[in-house]
Amino acid sequence: MNIRPLSLLLGLTFLFSFDVTMARAAFKAPLRVHLTYYPTVEFAGLFLAYEKGWYREAGIDLKFVSQDLNISESLIADEVDVAMHSGHEVIRQVAKGQDLKAFAAEYQINPLSLAVDPKVKSLKGLKGKTIGIFTDQEKAFIRVMLAHEGLSLSDVNFKYIPSFKFDDLLDDLRLNLFDALPVWAFNHPVGFALKGYNTRQFQSYLYGFHFYGTVFYAKSKTISSRKLELANFLRVTRRGWQEAYRNPAAAVSVVMKNWYHKDHYIDGSYDLTLKQQLTQMKLAQRYLYEGVGAPHFGEMTRSQWQSGLKIALRDGIIENKNIKVDDLYTDDVLKIFRRVPN
């Protein structure tokens, strides 16, 4: 008996069966995904895949949620099935006793930054100054950045920001209502510059904030019961991002036309906002693929989670010393995802 042809046939049969199973997944329930922000090109890969019907072809009834920044709270309350947030947020929630785990990464490095007036020459120059925040969640990354420079949260003042809009935030900076604002490196600073106001950025990953920029995470029971669907979700999302970067201008046009909220246009201008979004799209590519490349979208490493956990404990983001790396993430979905053709 010739064993090699038989082995090859069995292998091909497995792959065929796997793909068919994935593609014909029943619509048992919608997959509700909470985005990290209101719809922008930050989610171009997901939006493009959705527009092309690739999620439905894969048997996924995808629903996007972007109602607020209470992302983990919505996940814990079973209002969504999958959440997107920085890796440090997963650590924070697990330390509070929540059974949540990351199953894939989106941004490999963290784009969180502090935007300041160029007159502020160093992070230490913020001592005694006022930092605007949208929610208390921002204090975690600011805490790590300040600690890197020998400062603490008590060395600065905080004031809550009432609006996300470019124009409002820029007015706040110009009127000196805040000395610094939390931004993503490729988002608001680009819009500010297009309006003639250049800011200095202190990027968090350069100041000790070594957490995944964005991860996909869910309750452990969701991952266990829907891991095939989640692996397929990653496959389609990877395809969406690859398609988006084949023609960034076309992808941005789709987002602007069908997803971007008109009341968030910079100066009410479509053209100005389009220019900002295209620049953001190009700059974000590095954060998406740093260290892994497009074919390995979503990958995570144990060492990165271990490093993040040490930072969280060292700088007081969490106090629970009983947390283990295996409590924070699982590669169960990625193991399946890796077997799916690119």
C-alpha positions as CSV (number, residue, x, y, z in Angstrom):
1,M,0.0,0.0,0.0
2,N,1.3,3.4,-0.9
3,I,1.0,5.5,2.3
4,R,2.1,8.9,0.9
5,P,-0.8,9.4,-1.5
6,L,-3.2,8.3,1.2
7,S,-1.8,10.7,3.7
8,L,-1.9,13.5,1.1
9,L,-5.5,12.7,0.3
10,L,-6.5,12.7,4.0
11,G,-4.7,16.0,4.5
12,L,-6.5,17.6,1.6
13,T,-9.8,16.2,2.8
14,F,-9.2,17.8,6.2
15,L,-8.5,21.2,4.7
16,F,-11.5,21.0,2.4
17,S,-13.8,19.9,5.2
18,F,-12.3,22.7,7.5
19,D,-13.0,25.4,4.9
20,V,-16.5,24.1,4.2
21,T,-17.3,24.0,7.8
22,M,-16.0,27.5,8.3
23,A,-17.8,28.9,5.3
24,R,-21.1,27.3,6.1
25,A,-21.2,28.3,9.8
26,A,-24.8,28.7,10.8
27,F,-26.0,32.2,11.8
28,K,-26.7,31.0,15.4
29,A,-26.3,34.6,16.7
30,P,-24.9,37.9,15.6
31,L,-21.2,38.6,16.4
32,R,-21.4,42.0,18.0
33,V,-18.0,43.8,18.0
34,H,-17.5,46.9,20.0
35,L,-15.1,49.3,18.2
36,T,-12.6,51.4,20.1
37,Y,-13.8,54.7,18.7
38,Y,-16.4,56.2,16.4
39,P,-16.2,54.9,12.8
40,T,-13.0,56.1,11.0
41,V,-10.4,54.5,8.8
42,E,-9.1,53.0,12.0
43,F,-11.5,50.2,11.1
44,A,-11.1,50.3,7.3
45,G,-10.2,46.7,7.0
46,L,-13.3,45.6,8.9
47,F,-15.6,48.0,7.0
48,L,-14.2,47.1,3.6
49,A,-14.7,43.3,4.3
50,Y,-18.2,44.1,5.5
51,E,-19.1,46.2,2.4
52,K,-17.9,43.3,0.2
53,G,-20.0,40.8,2.0
54,W,-17.1,38.7,3.1
55,Y,-18.3,38.2,6.7
56,R,-21.7,37.0,5.5
57,E,-20.0,34.7,3.0
58,A,-18.1,33.2,5.9
59,G,-21.3,32.6,7.9
60,I,-20.8,35.6,10.3
61,D,-23.6,37.9,11.1
62,L,-21.4,40.8,12.1
63,K,-22.7,43.8,14.0
64,F,-20.6,46.9,14.8
65,V,-21.1,48.8,18.0
66,S,-19.5,52.2,18.7
67,Q,-21.8,53.8,21.2
68,D,-19.2,55.0,23.8
69,L,-15.9,54.3,25.5
70,N,-17.4,51.9,28.1
71,I,-16.1,49.1,26.0
72,S,-15.3,46.5,28.6
73,E,-18.4,47.3,30.5
74,S,-20.5,46.5,27.5
75,L,-18.7,43.2,27.1
76,I,-19.1,42.3,30.7
77,A,-22.8,43.1,30.5
78,D,-23.2,40.8,27.5
79,E,-24.2,43.7,25.3
80,V,-21.5,42.8,22.8
81,D,-19.5,39.6,22.1
82,V,-16.1,40.9,21.2
83,A,-14.4,44.1,22.3
84,M,-11.4,46.1,21.0
85,H,-9.2,47.9,23.4
86,S,-5.5,48.3,24.4
87,G,-3.8,45.3,25.9
88,H,-3.5,47.1,29.2
89,E,-7.3,47.3,29.5
90,V,-7.5,43.5,29.4
91,I,-5.0,43.3,32.2
92,R,-7.0,45.9,34.2
93,Q,-10.2,44.0,33.9
94,V,-8.7,40.6,34.6
95,A,-7.1,42.0,37.7
96,K,-10.6,43.1,38.9
97,G,-11.8,39.5,38.6
98,Q,-13.3,39.6,35.1
99,D,-13.0,36.4,33.1
100,L,-11.9,38.0,29.9
101,K,-9.1,37.1,27.5
102,A,-7.5,38.5,24.4
103,F,-7.6,36.1,21.4
104,A,-5.8,38.2,18.8
105,A,-4.0,41.5,18.4
106,E,-4.8,44.3,15.9
107,Y,-2.2,47.0,16.6
108,Q,1.1,45.5,17.5
109,I,2.4,48.7,19.0
110,N,0.5,51.3,21.0
111,P,-0.5,54.5,19.2
112,L,-1.6,56.2,22.5
113,S,0.1,59.6,22.8
114,L,0.0,62.9,24.6
115,A,-0.3,65.9,22.2
116,V,1.0,69.1,23.7
117,D,1.9,72.6,22.6
118,P,5.3,72.7,21.0
119,K,6.5,75.0,23.8
120,V,6.4,71.9,26.1
121,K,9.8,70.5,25.3
122,S,9.7,67.3,27.5
123,L,7.3,65.1,29.3
124,K,8.7,66.4,32.5
125,G,7.6,69.8,31.4
126,L,4.0,68.7,32.2
127,K,4.6,68.8,35.9
128,G,1.9,71.1,37.4
129,K,0.1,71.2,34.1
130,T,-3.4,70.1,33.2
131,I,-4.0,67.0,31.1
132,G,-7.4,66.5,29.5
133,I,-9.0,63.1,29.7
134,F,-12.1,61.6,28.2
135,T,-12.5,58.9,30.9
136,D,-10.5,57.7,33.9
137,Q,-9.2,54.9,31.6
138,E,-6.6,57.3,30.2
139,K,-4.9,57.7,33.5
140,A,-3.4,54.2,33.2
141,F,-1.2,55.0,30.2
142,I,-0.4,58.5,31.5
143,R,0.7,56.9,34.8
144,V,3.2,54.6,33.1
145,M,4.5,57.5,30.9
146,L,5.0,59.8,33.9
147,A,6.6,57.0,35.9
148,H,9.1,56.6,33.1
149,E,10.2,60.2,33.7
150,G,10.2,60.0,37.5
151,L,6.7,61.6,37.9
152,S,3.4,60.5,39.2
153,L,-0.3,61.2,38.6
154,S,-0.2,63.6,41.6
155,D,2.3,65.8,39.7
156,V,-0.3,66.8,37.1
157,N,-3.9,67.9,37.1
158,F,-6.8,66.3,35.2
159,K,-9.8,67.8,33.6
160,Y,-12.5,65.9,31.7
161,I,-12.9,66.6,28.0
162,P,-16.6,67.0,26.8
163,S,-16.1,66.4,23.1
164,F,-14.2,64.1,20.7
165,K,-14.5,66.5,17.7
166,F,-11.3,67.8,16.0
167,D,-12.5,71.4,16.1
168,D,-13.5,71.3,19.7
169,L,-10.3,69.7,20.8
170,L,-8.1,72.2,18.9
171,D,-10.1,75.1,20.4
172,D,-9.4,73.6,23.8
173,L,-5.7,73.6,23.2
174,R,-5.6,77.0,21.7
175,L,-7.6,78.5,24.6
176,N,-5.2,76.7,27.0
177,L,-8.0,74.8,28.7
178,F,-5.6,71.8,28.6
179,D,-1.9,71.6,28.3
180,A,-2.0,68.1,26.9
181,L,-4.6,65.8,25.3
182,P,-4.6,62.0,24.9
183,V,-4.6,61.2,21.2
184,W,-3.7,58.4,18.8
185,A,-0.4,59.2,17.1
186,F,-1.9,59.1,13.6
187,N,-5.3,60.6,14.3
188,H,-6.0,64.1,15.9
189,P,-2.4,65.4,15.5
190,V,-2.8,65.1,11.7
191,G,-6.1,67.0,11.8
192,F,-4.5,69.7,14.0
193,A,-1.6,70.1,11.5
194,L,-4.0,70.4,8.6
195,K,-5.6,73.3,10.4
196,G,-2.2,75.0,10.8
197,Y,-1.6,74.0,14.5
198,N,1.3,71.7,15.0
199,T,1.6,69.8,18.2
200,R,4.5,67.9,19.9
201,Q,3.7,64.3,20.6
202,F,5.0,62.1,23.4
203,Q,4.2,58.6,22.1
204,S,3.4,56.1,24.9
205,Y,5.5,53.2,23.6
206,L,8.6,55.4,23.8
207,Y,7.9,56.1,27.4
208,G,7.5,52.5,28.8
209,F,3.9,51.8,27.7
210,H,4.7,48.4,26.1
211,F,1.2,47.0,25.6
212,Y,-0.5,45.8,22.5
213,G,-2.2,48.9,20.9
214,T,-5.5,47.1,20.2
215,V,-6.5,43.5,20.9
216,F,-9.7,41.6,20.2
217,Y,-11.0,40.1,23.5
218,A,-14.0,38.4,24.8
219,K,-15.4,36.3,27.7
220,S,-13.7,33.0,28.1
221,K,-17.0,31.2,27.5
222,T,-17.5,33.1,24.2
223,I,-14.0,32.1,23.0
224,S,-14.6,28.5,23.9
225,S,-18.0,28.2,22.3
226,R,-17.3,30.3,19.2
227,K,-13.6,29.8,18.5
228,L,-14.2,28.6,14.9
229,E,-16.3,31.6,14.2
230,L,-13.7,33.9,15.8
231,A,-10.9,32.3,13.7
232,N,-13.0,32.9,10.6
233,F,-13.7,36.5,11.7
234,L,-9.9,37.0,11.9
235,R,-9.4,35.5,8.5
236,V,-11.9,37.8,6.9
237,T,-10.6,40.8,8.8
238,R,-7.0,40.1,7.6
239,R,-8.3,39.9,4.1
240,G,-10.1,43.2,4.5
241,W,-7.0,45.0,5.7
242,Q,-4.9,43.5,2.9
243,E,-7.5,44.7,0.4
244,A,-7.6,48.2,2.1
245,Y,-3.8,48.6,1.7
246,R,-3.8,47.6,-1.9
247,N,-5.7,50.8,-2.6
248,P,-5.7,53.1,0.5
249,A,-7.4,56.0,-1.3
250,A,-10.3,53.7,-2.4
251,A,-10.7,52.3,1.1
252,V,-10.8,55.7,2.7
253,S,-13.4,56.8,0.2
254,V,-15.6,53.9,1.2
255,V,-15.2,54.7,4.9
256,M,-15.9,58.4,4.3
257,K,-19.0,57.7,2.2
258,N,-20.7,55.0,4.2
259,W,-19.3,55.1,7.8
260,Y,-17.7,58.3,8.9
261,H,-20.1,60.6,10.8
262,K,-20.6,63.9,9.0
263,D,-20.8,65.9,12.3
264,H,-17.2,64.9,12.9
265,Y,-15.9,66.5,9.7
266,I,-13.0,68.8,10.4
267,D,-14.2,72.4,9.9
268,G,-17.3,70.7,8.4
269,S,-15.2,70.0,5.3
270,Y,-15.3,66.6,3.5
271,D,-12.1,67.3,1.6
272,L,-10.1,68.3,4.6
273,T,-11.3,65.3,6.6
274,L,-10.6,63.0,3.6
275,K,-7.0,64.3,3.5
276,Q,-6.7,63.6,7.2
277,Q,-8.1,60.1,7.0
278,L,-5.9,59.2,4.1
279,T,-2.8,60.3,6.0
280,Q,-4.0,58.4,9.1
281,M,-4.6,55.3,7.0
282,K,-1.0,55.3,5.7
283,L,0.6,56.0,9.1
284,A,-1.5,53.3,10.8
285,Q,0.0,50.6,8.7
286,R,3.1,50.4,10.8
287,Y,1.2,49.9,14.0
288,L,-0.9,47.2,12.4
289,Y,1.9,45.1,11.0
290,E,5.0,46.0,13.1
291,G,7.0,42.9,13.7
292,V,4.6,40.5,12.1
293,G,3.7,41.6,8.6
294,A,0.4,41.4,6.8
295,P,0.2,37.6,6.5
296,H,0.5,37.2,10.2
297,F,-2.1,39.8,11.2
298,G,-3.4,39.1,14.7
299,E,-0.4,37.4,16.2
300,M,0.4,37.7,19.8
301,T,3.4,36.5,21.9
302,R,3.6,35.3,25.5
303,S,6.6,37.4,26.1
304,Q,4.7,40.6,25.1
305,W,1.9,39.8,27.6
306,Q,4.5,38.9,30.3
307,S,6.2,42.3,29.8
308,G,2.9,44.1,29.9
309,L,1.9,42.4,33.1
310,K,5.2,43.3,34.8
311,I,4.7,47.0,33.8
312,A,1.1,47.0,35.1
313,L,2.3,45.7,38.5
314,R,5.4,47.9,38.7
315,D,3.6,51.1,37.8
316,G,0.4,50.5,39.8
317,I,-2.1,49.9,37.0
318,I,-3.1,46.8,38.9
319,E,-2.3,45.5,42.4
320,N,-3.4,41.9,42.1
321,K,-0.1,40.0,42.1
322,N,-1.9,36.6,41.5
323,I,-2.6,37.3,37.9
324,K,-0.8,35.0,35.5
325,V,-0.1,35.4,31.8
326,D,-2.4,32.6,30.9
327,D,-5.3,34.5,32.6
328,L,-4.8,37.3,30.0
329,Y,-4.8,35.7,26.6
330,T,-5.3,32.5,24.7
331,D,-4.0,31.3,21.4
332,D,-6.8,28.8,20.9
333,V,-8.3,31.0,18.2
334,L,-5.0,31.8,16.6
335,K,-4.1,28.1,16.3
336,I,-7.2,27.6,14.1
337,F,-6.6,30.9,12.3
338,R,-3.1,29.8,11.3
339,R,-4.4,26.8,9.6
340,V,-6.8,28.8,7.4
341,P,-5.3,29.7,4.0
342,N,-4.1,33.4,3.8
